[in-house]
Amino acid sequence: MQAWQVHENAEPSEVMRLEDVARPVPGDGQVLLKVRAANINFPDVLMCRGHYQVRPPLPFTPGVEICGETEDGRRVIANPALPHGGFAEYAVADAAALLPAPDSLDDAEAAALHIGYQTGWFGLHRRAHLEAGETLLVHAAAGGVGSAAVQLGKAAGATVIGVVGGADKAAVARELGCDVVVDRRSEDVVAAVKEATGGRGADVIYDPVGGEAYTQSTKVVAFEGRIVVVGFASGTIPSPALNHALVKNYSILGLHWGLYNTKNPKLVQHCHEQLTELAARGAIKPLVSERVPLAGAADAVQRLGDGVTTGRIAVVPTGAQA
């Protein structure tokens, strides 16, 4: 079969190589899956660079989120068991963690429903307890992680402010349903958010960016607001001033969604049921901006790493062959 292999750590476009390799052999409790679509996530970029908290042994195949097909023909969502990731014709995954792919979504959309939407659901509902009528601020609102949070926030009855970088991404954020869109490249984010909220600020802030975005968040978070720290796509990990959190009465909430798979997997299943129901009634629908063939995976992963993509890019193998 064909699979992308990473033999050393550097930029994805430099180290990802499409090779002919043997099909992976499932271990105990694992199943072989034909990859129908693989969604590209920022951890794929970080793993290529060697900067992710999980470092699979070299060589490895990236791709942490797929819609796959079991040997008996079931369509499932899975996180492949590295080093046999999803940017290949076949992958392996833990049988106990398979989730049914919603009938309302195609393969690429189903592949994109899992990590970003689970992270959004846990961040907004489990950690921040977002309530209808509150104001939600989403950084990088046109990206894969941010777009999921925007849709989930709207589904929860919140007013959503989306912060983006550039006019093209601003247009995407509006299409996603943001009530207010702030272009950080041409607007003062802090002033714009304060104006949009009548000076009150945002009740919940969803931050997958870090760096300057986090600094902006501390300036616009409302009384008793909650900042959900999801990741550091900017490459800069902020050092919060806890005295500032004290004097403004706001909470800083960390979210590492992957921990729930081991700490409380029943919650992951419950979340998937909620997401499936939301997808079935059209309240959420993953924004798949591109569907690329297997041969285009390295270029697509690099573009995600360069910050020039919107929504999700799905890698769709044309056919799984030995």
Secondary structure, DSSP 4 states (H G I P E B T S, - for coil): -EEEEE-S-S-HHHHEEEEE-PPP---TTEEEEEEEEEE--HHHHHHHHT-SS--PPSSBB----EEEE-TT--EEEE---TTB-SSBSEEEEEGGG-EEPPTTS-HHHHHTTSHHHHHHHIIIIIIS---TT-EEEEETTTBHHHHHHHHHHHHTT-EEEEEESSHHHHHHHHHHT-SEEEETTTS-HHHHHHHHTTT--EEEEEESS-THHHHHHHHHEEEEEEEEE---TTS------HHHHHHHT-EEEE--GGGHHHH-HHHHHHHHHHHHHHHHTTS----EEEEE-GGGHHHHHHHHHTT---BEEEE--S----
